[in-house]
Amino acid sequence: MTTFNGYEYNDCGVCVNPEIAYDWSDGNDAYFIFKVSETPNGWVCGYRWGFDCLSGGGPCALDKPNLFPSRSKAIMACAKGIKTSLSFLKAKNLKMEAELDRIIAEESGKKPHLKQYSIFDYLND
């Protein structure tokens, strides 16, 4: 078992406790779940999706060829990957595609950088 920043990887290199970044369902047959975990070399993503009797997915694993510099980039890769898979289907789920677009827009936006100040920060000025 390997551990990095709280994420644990089994002997096969699969994260056994990934963070569930998004879990969405339209209440019928369409769903997706995005999972992310940090490795010593960057972030990896895993996902599951299903729609209209089709599905796909993969785990957060250390041997993934795609490492991402941030959690947001990993999440955007999941969303874009599912959108690409859906583009080959004749049937469409507009709610699912709209939610994927929303996630891509949200994760690609600039995030505020927060700093936790301590009572001793005045010493560094």
MODELLER restraints for C-alpha pairs under 7 A, 6 or more apart:
rsr = mdl.restraints
at = mdl.atoms
rsr.add(forms.Gaussian(group=physical.xy_distance, feature=features.Distance(at['CA:1:A'], at['CA:8:A']), mean=6.77, stdev=0.5))
rsr.add(forms.Gaussian(group=physical.xy_distance, feature=features.Distance(at['CA:1:A'], at['CA:9:A']), mean=5.63, stdev=0.5))
rsr.add(forms.Gaussian(group=physical.xy_distance, feature=features.Distance(at['CA:1:A'], at['CA:10:A']), mean=4.75, stdev=0.5))
rsr.add(forms.Gaussian(group=physical.xy_distance, feature=features.Distance(at['CA:1:A'], at['CA:11:A']), mean=5.62, stdev=0.5))
rsr.add(forms.Gaussian(group=physical.xy_distance, feature=features.Distance(at['CA:2:A'], at['CA:8:A']), mean=5.72, stdev=0.5))
rsr.add(forms.Gaussian(group=physical.xy_distance, feature=features.Distance(at['CA:2:A'], at['CA:9:A']), mean=5.01, stdev=0.5))
rsr.add(forms.Gaussian(group=physical.xy_distance, feature=features.Distance(at['CA:2:A'], at['CA:10:A']), mean=6.54, stdev=0.5))
rsr.add(forms.Gaussian(group=physical.xy_distance, feature=features.Distance(at['CA:3:A'], at['CA:9:A']), mean=6.12, stdev=0.5))
rsr.add(forms.Gaussian(group=physical.xy_distance, feature=features.Distance(at['CA:4:A'], at['CA:39:A']), mean=6.18, stdev=0.5))
rsr.add(forms.Gaussian(group=physical.xy_distance, feature=features.Distance(at['CA:4:A'], at['CA:40:A']), mean=6.77, stdev=0.5))
rsr.add(forms.Gaussian(group=physical.xy_distance, feature=features.Distance(at['CA:7:A'], at['CA:15:A']), mean=6.66, stdev=0.5))
rsr.add(forms.Gaussian(group=physical.xy_distance, feature=features.Distance(at['CA:7:A'], at['CA:17:A']), mean=6.07, stdev=0.5))
rsr.add(forms.Gaussian(group=physical.xy_distance, feature=features.Distance(at['CA:7:A'], at['CA:18:A']), mean=6.58, stdev=0.5))
rsr.add(forms.Gaussian(group=physical.xy_distance, feature=features.Distance(at['CA:7:A'], at['CA:37:A']), mean=6.43, stdev=0.5))
rsr.add(forms.Gaussian(group=physical.xy_distance, feature=features.Distance(at['CA:7:A'], at['CA:38:A']), mean=6.82, stdev=0.5))
rsr.add(forms.Gaussian(group=physical.xy_distance, feature=features.Distance(at['CA:8:A'], at['CA:15:A']), mean=5.56, stdev=0.5))
rsr.add(forms.Gaussian(group=physical.xy_distance, feature=features.Distance(at['CA:8:A'], at['CA:16:A']), mean=5.84, stdev=0.5))
rsr.add(forms.Gaussian(group=physical.xy_distance, feature=features.Distance(at['CA:8:A'], at['CA:17:A']), mean=6.18, stdev=0.5))
rsr.add(forms.Gaussian(group=physical.xy_distance, feature=features.Distance(at['CA:9:A'], at['CA:15:A']), mean=4.24, stdev=0.5))
rsr.add(forms.Gaussian(group=physical.xy_distance, feature=features.Distance(at['CA:9:A'], at['CA:16:A']), mean=5.79, stdev=0.5))
rsr.add(forms.Gaussian(group=physical.xy_distance, feature=features.Distance(at['CA:10:A'], at['CA:16:A']), mean=6.64, stdev=0.5))
rsr.add(forms.Gaussian(group=physical.xy_distance, feature=features.Distance(at['CA:13:A'], at['CA:61:A']), mean=5.35, stdev=0.5))
rsr.add(forms.Gaussian(group=physical.xy_distance, feature=features.Distance(at['CA:13:A'], at['CA:62:A']), mean=5.07, stdev=0.5))
rsr.add(forms.Gaussian(group=physical.xy_distance, feature=features.Distance(at['CA:13:A'], at['CA:63:A']), mean=6.80, stdev=0.5))
rsr.add(forms.Gaussian(group=physical.xy_distance, feature=features.Distance(at['CA:14:A'], at['CA:59:A']), mean=6.53, stdev=0.5))
rsr.add(forms.Gaussian(group=physical.xy_distance, feature=features.Distance(at['CA:14:A'], at['CA:60:A']), mean=5.84, stdev=0.5))
rsr.add(forms.Gaussian(group=physical.xy_distance, feature=features.Distance(at['CA:14:A'], at['CA:61:A']), mean=4.26, stdev=0.5))
rsr.add(forms.Gaussian(group=physical.xy_distance, feature=features.Distance(at['CA:14:A'], at['CA:62:A']), mean=6.45, stdev=0.5))
rsr.add(forms.Gaussian(group=physical.xy_distance, feature=features.Distance(at['CA:15:A'], at['CA:60:A']), mean=5.56, stdev=0.5))
rsr.add(forms.Gaussian(group=physical.xy_distance, feature=features.Distance(at['CA:15:A'], at['CA:61:A']), mean=5.88, stdev=0.5))
rsr.add(forms.Gaussian(group=physical.xy_distance, feature=features.Distance(at['CA:18:A'], at['CA:35:A']), mean=5.81, stdev=0.5))
rsr.add(forms.Gaussian(group=physical.xy_distance, feature=features.Distance(at['CA:18:A'], at['CA:36:A']), mean=5.59, stdev=0.5))
rsr.add(forms.Gaussian(group=physical.xy_distance, feature=features.Distance(at['CA:18:A'], at['CA:37:A']), mean=5.21, stdev=0.5))
rsr.add(forms.Gaussian(group=physical.xy_distance, feature=features.Distance(at['CA:19:A'], at['CA:35:A']), mean=5.42, stdev=0.5))
rsr.add(forms.Gaussian(group=physical.xy_distance, feature=features.Distance(at['CA:19:A'], at['CA:36:A']), mean=5.34, stdev=0.5))
rsr.add(forms.Gaussian(group=physical.xy_distance, feature=features.Distance(at['CA:19:A'], at['CA:37:A']), mean=6.24, stdev=0.5))
rsr.add(forms.Gaussian(group=physical.xy_distance, feature=features.Distance(at['CA:20:A'], at['CA:34:A']), mean=5.92, stdev=0.5))
rsr.add(forms.Gaussian(group=physical.xy_distance, feature=features.Distance(at['CA:20:A'], at['CA:35:A']), mean=4.47, stdev=0.5))
rsr.add(forms.Gaussian(group=physical.xy_distance, feature=features.Distance(at['CA:20:A'], at['CA:36:A']), mean=6.62, stdev=0.5))
rsr.add(forms.Gaussian(group=physical.xy_distance, feature=features.Distance(at['CA:21:A'], at['CA:34:A']), mean=5.45, stdev=0.5))
rsr.add(forms.Gaussian(group=physical.xy_distance, feature=features.Distance(at['CA:21:A'], at['CA:35:A']), mean=5.48, stdev=0.5))
rsr.add(forms.Gaussian(group=physical.xy_distance, feature=features.Distance(at['CA:21:A'], at['CA:36:A']), mean=6.65, stdev=0.5))
rsr.add(forms.Gaussian(group=physical.xy_distance, feature=features.Distance(at['CA:22:A'], at['CA:33:A']), mean=5.54, stdev=0.5))
rsr.add(forms.Gaussian(group=physical.xy_distance, feature=features.Distance(at['CA:22:A'], at['CA:34:A']), mean=5.09, stdev=0.5))
rsr.add(forms.Gaussian(group=physical.xy_distance, feature=features.Distance(at['CA:23:A'], at['CA:32:A']), mean=6.05, stdev=0.5))
rsr.add(forms.Gaussian(group=physical.xy_distance, feature=features.Distance(at['CA:23:A'], at['CA:33:A']), mean=4.43, stdev=0.5))
rsr.add(forms.Gaussian(group=physical.xy_distance, feature=features.Distance(at['CA:23:A'], at['CA:34:A']), mean=6.55, stdev=0.5))
rsr.add(forms.Gaussian(group=physical.xy_distance, feature=features.Distance(at['CA:24:A'], at['CA:31:A']), mean=5.50, stdev=0.5))
rsr.add(forms.Gaussian(group=physical.xy_distance, feature=features.Distance(at['CA:24:A'], at['CA:32:A']), mean=5.44, stdev=0.5))
rsr.add(forms.Gaussian(group=physical.xy_distance, feature=features.Distance(at['CA:24:A'], at['CA:33:A']), mean=6.36, stdev=0.5))
rsr.add(forms.Gaussian(group=physical.xy_distance, feature=features.Distance(at['CA:25:A'], at['CA:31:A']), mean=4.17, stdev=0.5))
rsr.add(forms.Gaussian(group=physical.xy_distance, feature=features.Distance(at['CA:25:A'], at['CA:32:A']), mean=6.61, stdev=0.5))
rsr.add(forms.Gaussian(group=physical.xy_distance, feature=features.Distance(at['CA:29:A'], at['CA:51:A']), mean=5.76, stdev=0.5))
rsr.add(forms.Gaussian(group=physical.xy_distance, feature=features.Distance(at['CA:29:A'], at['CA:52:A']), mean=6.51, stdev=0.5))
rsr.add(forms.Gaussian(group=physical.xy_distance, feature=features.Distance(at['CA:30:A'], at['CA:50:A']), mean=5.45, stdev=0.5))
rsr.add(forms.Gaussian(group=physical.xy_distance, feature=features.Distance(at['CA:30:A'], at['CA:51:A']), mean=4.39, stdev=0.5))
rsr.add(forms.Gaussian(group=physical.xy_distance, feature=features.Distance(at['CA:31:A'], at['CA:49:A']), mean=5.50, stdev=0.5))
rsr.add(forms.Gaussian(group=physical.xy_distance, feature=features.Distance(at['CA:31:A'], at['CA:50:A']), mean=5.42, stdev=0.5))
rsr.add(forms.Gaussian(group=physical.xy_distance, feature=features.Distance(at['CA:31:A'], at['CA:51:A']), mean=6.74, stdev=0.5))
rsr.add(forms.Gaussian(group=physical.xy_distance, feature=features.Distance(at['CA:32:A'], at['CA:48:A']), mean=5.47, stdev=0.5))
rsr.add(forms.Gaussian(group=physical.xy_distance, feature=features.Distance(at['CA:32:A'], at['CA:49:A']), mean=4.08, stdev=0.5))
rsr.add(forms.Gaussian(group=physical.xy_distance, feature=features.Distance(at['CA:32:A'], at['CA:50:A']), mean=6.50, stdev=0.5))
rsr.add(forms.Gaussian(group=physical.xy_distance, feature=features.Distance(at['CA:33:A'], at['CA:47:A']), mean=5.41, stdev=0.5))
rsr.add(forms.Gaussian(group=physical.xy_distance, feature=features.Distance(at['CA:33:A'], at['CA:48:A']), mean=5.27, stdev=0.5))
rsr.add(forms.Gaussian(group=physical.xy_distance, feature=features.Distance(at['CA:33:A'], at['CA:49:A']), mean=6.44, stdev=0.5))
rsr.add(forms.Gaussian(group=physical.xy_distance, feature=features.Distance(at['CA:34:A'], at['CA:46:A']), mean=6.04, stdev=0.5))
rsr.add(forms.Gaussian(group=physical.xy_distance, feature=features.Distance(at['CA:34:A'], at['CA:47:A']), mean=4.53, stdev=0.5))
rsr.add(forms.Gaussian(group=physical.xy_distance, feature=features.Distance(at['CA:34:A'], at['CA:48:A']), mean=6.85, stdev=0.5))
rsr.add(forms.Gaussian(group=physical.xy_distance, feature=features.Distance(at['CA:34:A'], at['CA:75:A']), mean=6.88, stdev=0.5))
rsr.add(forms.Gaussian(group=physical.xy_distance, feature=features.Distance(at['CA:34:A'], at['CA:78:A']), mean=6.68, stdev=0.5))
rsr.add(forms.Gaussian(group=physical.xy_distance, feature=features.Distance(at['CA:35:A'], at['CA:45:A']), mean=5.64, stdev=0.5))
rsr.add(forms.Gaussian(group=physical.xy_distance, feature=features.Distance(at['CA:35:A'], at['CA:46:A']), mean=4.99, stdev=0.5))
rsr.add(forms.Gaussian(group=physical.xy_distance, feature=features.Distance(at['CA:35:A'], at['CA:47:A']), mean=5.78, stdev=0.5))
rsr.add(forms.Gaussian(group=physical.xy_distance, feature=features.Distance(at['CA:35:A'], at['CA:60:A']), mean=6.93, stdev=0.5))
rsr.add(forms.Gaussian(group=physical.xy_distance, feature=features.Distance(at['CA:36:A'], at['CA:43:A']), mean=6.93, stdev=0.5))
rsr.add(forms.Gaussian(group=physical.xy_distance, feature=features.Distance(at['CA:36:A'], at['CA:44:A']), mean=5.77, stdev=0.5))
rsr.add(forms.Gaussian(group=physical.xy_distance, feature=features.Distance(at['CA:36:A'], at['CA:45:A']), mean=4.41, stdev=0.5))
rsr.add(forms.Gaussian(group=physical.xy_distance, feature=features.Distance(at['CA:36:A'], at['CA:46:A']), mean=6.20, stdev=0.5))
rsr.add(forms.Gaussian(group=physical.xy_distance, feature=features.Distance(at['CA:36:A'], at['CA:60:A']), mean=6.38, stdev=0.5))
rsr.add(forms.Gaussian(group=physical.xy_distance, feature=features.Distance(at['CA:36:A'], at['CA:71:A']), mean=6.98, stdev=0.5))
rsr.add(forms.Gaussian(group=physical.xy_distance, feature=features.Distance(at['CA:36:A'], at['CA:74:A']), mean=7.00, stdev=0.5))
rsr.add(forms.Gaussian(group=physical.xy_distance, feature=features.Distance(at['CA:37:A'], at['CA:43:A']), mean=5.77, stdev=0.5))
rsr.add(forms.Gaussian(group=physical.xy_distance, feature=features.Distance(at['CA:37:A'], at['CA:44:A']), mean=5.62, stdev=0.5))
rsr.add(forms.Gaussian(group=physical.xy_distance, feature=features.Distance(at['CA:37:A'], at['CA:45:A']), mean=6.54, stdev=0.5))
rsr.add(forms.Gaussian(group=physical.xy_distance, feature=features.Distance(at['CA:37:A'], at['CA:60:A']), mean=6.49, stdev=0.5))
rsr.add(forms.Gaussian(group=physical.xy_distance, feature=features.Distance(at['CA:38:A'], at['CA:44:A']), mean=6.32, stdev=0.5))
rsr.add(forms.Gaussian(group=physical.xy_distance, feature=features.Distance(at['CA:39:A'], at['CA:62:A']), mean=6.88, stdev=0.5))
rsr.add(forms.Gaussian(group=physical.xy_distance, feature=features.Distance(at['CA:42:A'], at['CA:67:A']), mean=5.40, stdev=0.5))
rsr.add(forms.Gaussian(group=physical.xy_distance, feature=features.Distance(at['CA:42:A'], at['CA:68:A']), mean=5.39, stdev=0.5))
rsr.add(forms.Gaussian(group=physical.xy_distance, feature=features.Distance(at['CA:42:A'], at['CA:69:A']), mean=5.27, stdev=0.5))
rsr.add(forms.Gaussian(group=physical.xy_distance, feature=features.Distance(at['CA:42:A'], at['CA:70:A']), mean=6.96, stdev=0.5))
rsr.add(forms.Gaussian(group=physical.xy_distance, feature=features.Distance(at['CA:43:A'], at['CA:67:A']), mean=5.53, stdev=0.5))
rsr.add(forms.Gaussian(group=physical.xy_distance, feature=features.Distance(at['CA:43:A'], at['CA:68:A']), mean=4.90, stdev=0.5))
rsr.add(forms.Gaussian(group=physical.xy_distance, feature=features.Distance(at['CA:43:A'], at['CA:69:A']), mean=6.20, stdev=0.5))
rsr.add(forms.Gaussian(group=physical.xy_distance, feature=features.Distance(at['CA:43:A'], at['CA:70:A']), mean=6.02, stdev=0.5))
rsr.add(forms.Gaussian(group=physical.xy_distance, feature=features.Distance(at['CA:43:A'], at['CA:71:A']), mean=6.02, stdev=0.5))
rsr.add(forms.Gaussian(group=physical.xy_distance, feature=features.Distance(at['CA:43:A'], at['CA:74:A']), mean=6.36, stdev=0.5))
rsr.add(forms.Gaussian(group=physical.xy_distance, feature=features.Distance(at['CA:44:A'], at['CA:60:A']), mean=5.69, stdev=0.5))
rsr.add(forms.Gaussian(group=physical.xy_distance, feature=features.Distance(at['CA:44:A'], at['CA:61:A']), mean=6.80, stdev=0.5))
rsr.add(forms.Gaussian(group=physical.xy_distance, feature=features.Distance(at['CA:44:A'], at['CA:67:A']), mean=5.50, stdev=0.5))
rsr.add(forms.Gaussian(group=physical.xy_distance, feature=features.Distance(at['CA:44:A'], at['CA:68:A']), mean=6.37, stdev=0.5))
rsr.add(forms.Gaussian(group=physical.xy_distance, feature=features.Distance(at['CA:44:A'], at['CA:74:A']), mean=6.10, stdev=0.5))
rsr.add(forms.Gaussian(group=physical.xy_distance, feature=features.Distance(at['CA:45:A'], at['CA:60:A']), mean=5.02, stdev=0.5))
rsr.add(forms.Gaussian(group=physical.xy_distance, feature=features.Distance(at['CA:45:A'], at['CA:74:A']), mean=5.52, stdev=0.5))
rsr.add(forms.Gaussian(group=physical.xy_distance, feature=features.Distance(at['CA:45:A'], at['CA:75:A']), mean=6.77, stdev=0.5))
rsr.add(forms.Gaussian(group=physical.xy_distance, feature=features.Distance(at['CA:45:A'], at['CA:78:A']), mean=6.79, stdev=0.5))
rsr.add(forms.Gaussian(group=physical.xy_distance, feature=features.Distance(at['CA:46:A'], at['CA:57:A']), mean=6.92, stdev=0.5))
rsr.add(forms.Gaussian(group=physical.xy_distance, feature=features.Distance(at['CA:46:A'], at['CA:58:A']), mean=5.18, stdev=0.5))
rsr.add(forms.Gaussian(group=physical.xy_distance, feature=features.Distance(at['CA:46:A'], at['CA:59:A']), mean=4.38, stdev=0.5))
rsr.add(forms.Gaussian(group=physical.xy_distance, feature=features.Distance(at['CA:46:A'], at['CA:60:A']), mean=4.45, stdev=0.5))
rsr.add(forms.Gaussian(group=physical.xy_distance, feature=features.Distance(at['CA:47:A'], at['CA:57:A']), mean=5.00, stdev=0.5))
rsr.add(forms.Gaussian(group=physical.xy_distance, feature=features.Distance(at['CA:47:A'], at['CA:58:A']), mean=5.60, stdev=0.5))
rsr.add(forms.Gaussian(group=physical.xy_distance, feature=features.Distance(at['CA:47:A'], at['CA:59:A']), mean=6.56, stdev=0.5))
rsr.add(forms.Gaussian(group=physical.xy_distance, feature=features.Distance(at['CA:47:A'], at['CA:78:A']), mean=6.65, stdev=0.5))
rsr.add(forms.Gaussian(group=physical.xy_distance, feature=features.Distance(at['CA:48:A'], at['CA:56:A']), mean=5.75, stdev=0.5))
rsr.add(forms.Gaussian(group=physical.xy_distance, feature=features.Distance(at['CA:48:A'], at['CA:57:A']), mean=4.18, stdev=0.5))
rsr.add(forms.Gaussian(group=physical.xy_distance, feature=features.Distance(at['CA:48:A'], at['CA:58:A']), mean=6.67, stdev=0.5))
rsr.add(forms.Gaussian(group=physical.xy_distance, feature=features.Distance(at['CA:49:A'], at['CA:55:A']), mean=5.37, stdev=0.5))
rsr.add(forms.Gaussian(group=physical.xy_distance, feature=features.Distance(at['CA:49:A'], at['CA:56:A']), mean=5.50, stdev=0.5))
rsr.add(forms.Gaussian(group=physical.xy_distance, feature=features.Distance(at['CA:49:A'], at['CA:57:A']), mean=6.27, stdev=0.5))
rsr.add(forms.Gaussian(group=physical.xy_distance, feature=features.Distance(at['CA:50:A'], at['CA:56:A']), mean=6.59, stdev=0.5))
rsr.add(forms.Gaussian(group=physical.xy_distance, feature=features.Distance(at['CA:68:A'], at['CA:74:A']), mean=5.58, stdev=0.5))
rsr.add(forms.Gaussian(group=physical.xy_distance, feature=features.Distance(at['CA:72:A'], at['CA:107:A']), mean=5.31, stdev=0.5))
rsr.add(forms.Gaussian(group=physical.xy_distance, feature=features.Distance(at['CA:76:A'], at['CA:104:A']), mean=5.39, stdev=0.5))
rsr.add(forms.Gaussian(group=physical.xy_distance, feature=features.Distance(at['CA:76:A'], at['CA:107:A']), mean=6.58, stdev=0.5))
rsr.add(forms.Gaussian(group=physical.xy_distance, feature=features.Distance(at['CA:79:A'], at['CA:100:A']), mean=5.58, stdev=0.5))
rsr.add(forms.Gaussian(group=physical.xy_distance, feature=features.Distance(at['CA:79:A'], at['CA:104:A']), mean=6.64, stdev=0.5))
rsr.add(forms.Gaussian(group=physical.xy_distance, feature=features.Distance(at['CA:83:A'], at['CA:97:A']), mean=6.88, stdev=0.5))
